[in-house]
Amino acid sequence: MPWVLALTTAVLGLTTVLATLSASLQLPPLESVAATNRLHGEAPWWIVRSPSGSWYLNGEPLSSSGLARRLRESEQKPRSLLLLPANGRRAAQVADDLRWLRQHSSHPVSLGLVPEHS
């Protein structure tokens, strides 16, 4: 019976360490990332493609042609474009979205991630 208690203690200790490590490795809150970007020049543009296929640029809904036009003709130039994938989009769809953005913009395009709030 003492070995069961020792094994249980070891398992609980290990899971506690792993949970603490996971929490400490989380990305910084989006607000602090945005504040850092403002200190270093132009902030990136956040682009979302919804599960239904709608585009959003910094929260503003746009059609595909409207987004392409904004990427080409905007007087404000972003430092980069960050695509936030919607939960309902498959990996192949996200890859197509990244490819489309790279075709329509001369700015660096990357996949952005928003940390989950606990």
C-alpha positions as CSV (number, residue, x, y, z in Angstrom):
1,M,0.0,0.0,0.0
2,P,2.8,2.5,0.6
3,W,3.9,2.2,-3.0
4,V,0.5,3.3,-4.2
5,L,0.7,6.4,-2.0
6,A,4.2,7.1,-3.3
7,L,3.1,6.6,-7.0
8,T,0.1,8.8,-6.5
9,T,2.3,11.6,-4.9
10,A,4.8,11.3,-7.8
11,V,2.0,11.5,-10.5
12,L,0.3,14.5,-8.8
13,G,3.7,16.3,-8.4
14,L,4.6,15.7,-12.0
15,T,1.2,16.9,-13.4
16,T,1.4,20.0,-11.1
17,V,4.9,20.8,-12.5
18,L,3.7,20.4,-16.1
19,A,0.6,22.5,-15.6
20,T,2.7,25.3,-14.0
21,L,5.3,25.1,-16.8
22,S,2.5,25.3,-19.5
23,A,1.0,28.4,-17.8
24,S,4.4,30.1,-17.6
25,L,5.2,29.5,-21.3
26,Q,2.0,31.2,-22.6
27,L,2.3,34.1,-25.0
28,P,2.0,37.6,-23.6
29,P,-1.5,39.2,-23.7
30,L,-2.4,40.7,-27.0
31,E,-2.6,44.2,-25.4
32,S,1.1,44.0,-24.5
33,V,2.1,42.8,-28.0
34,A,0.2,45.7,-29.5
35,A,1.8,48.2,-27.2
36,T,5.3,46.8,-28.1
37,N,4.5,47.1,-31.8
38,R,3.4,50.8,-31.4
39,L,6.8,51.5,-29.8
40,H,8.7,50.0,-32.8
41,G,6.9,51.8,-35.6
42,E,3.8,50.8,-37.5
43,A,1.7,48.1,-35.9
44,P,0.8,45.0,-37.9
45,W,-2.6,44.6,-39.5
46,W,-4.7,41.8,-38.1
47,I,-6.6,39.9,-40.7
48,V,-9.3,37.2,-39.9
49,R,-11.0,34.9,-42.3
50,S,-14.2,33.6,-40.8
51,P,-15.4,30.0,-41.2
52,S,-18.0,31.3,-43.7
53,G,-15.2,32.9,-45.8
54,S,-15.6,36.6,-44.9
55,W,-12.5,38.8,-44.5
56,Y,-12.0,41.2,-41.6
57,L,-9.1,43.7,-41.5
58,N,-8.5,45.0,-37.9
59,G,-12.2,44.2,-37.1
60,E,-13.7,45.8,-40.3
61,P,-15.5,43.4,-42.6
62,L,-14.3,43.5,-46.2
63,S,-15.0,41.6,-49.4
64,S,-12.1,39.8,-51.1
65,S,-11.8,42.6,-53.7
66,G,-12.1,45.3,-51.0
67,L,-9.3,43.7,-49.0
68,A,-7.1,43.3,-52.0
69,R,-7.6,47.0,-52.9
70,R,-6.9,48.1,-49.3
71,L,-3.7,46.1,-49.3
72,R,-2.5,47.7,-52.5
73,E,-3.7,51.3,-52.2
74,S,-3.7,52.2,-48.5
75,E,-1.7,55.2,-47.5
76,Q,-1.0,53.6,-44.1
77,K,1.6,50.9,-44.5
78,P,1.6,48.1,-42.0
79,R,4.8,46.6,-40.8
80,S,3.4,43.2,-41.5
81,L,0.1,41.3,-41.9
82,L,-1.0,38.7,-39.3
83,L,-3.6,36.2,-40.3
84,L,-5.7,34.9,-37.3
85,P,-7.2,31.6,-38.4
86,A,-10.8,31.1,-37.3
87,N,-11.6,27.9,-35.4
88,G,-13.8,26.5,-38.2
89,R,-11.1,26.8,-40.9
90,R,-9.2,23.7,-41.9
91,A,-5.4,23.7,-42.3
92,A,-5.7,23.6,-46.1
93,Q,-8.0,26.6,-46.1
94,V,-5.7,28.6,-43.8
95,A,-2.8,27.8,-46.2
96,D,-4.9,29.0,-49.1
97,D,-5.7,32.2,-47.2
98,L,-1.9,32.8,-46.5
99,R,-1.1,32.2,-50.1
100,W,-3.9,34.6,-51.2
101,L,-2.6,37.4,-48.9
102,R,0.9,37.0,-50.1
103,Q,-0.2,37.3,-53.7
104,H,-2.1,40.6,-52.9
105,S,0.4,42.3,-50.6
106,S,4.0,43.3,-50.7
107,H,4.2,43.2,-46.9
108,P,5.4,40.2,-44.9
109,V,2.5,37.8,-44.1
110,S,2.5,35.4,-41.2
111,L,0.2,33.3,-39.1
112,G,-0.8,35.2,-35.9
113,L,-1.9,33.5,-32.7
114,V,-4.0,35.0,-30.0
115,P,-3.3,33.5,-26.6
116,E,-6.3,32.0,-24.8
117,H,-7.4,33.7,-21.6
118,S,-7.7,31.5,-18.6
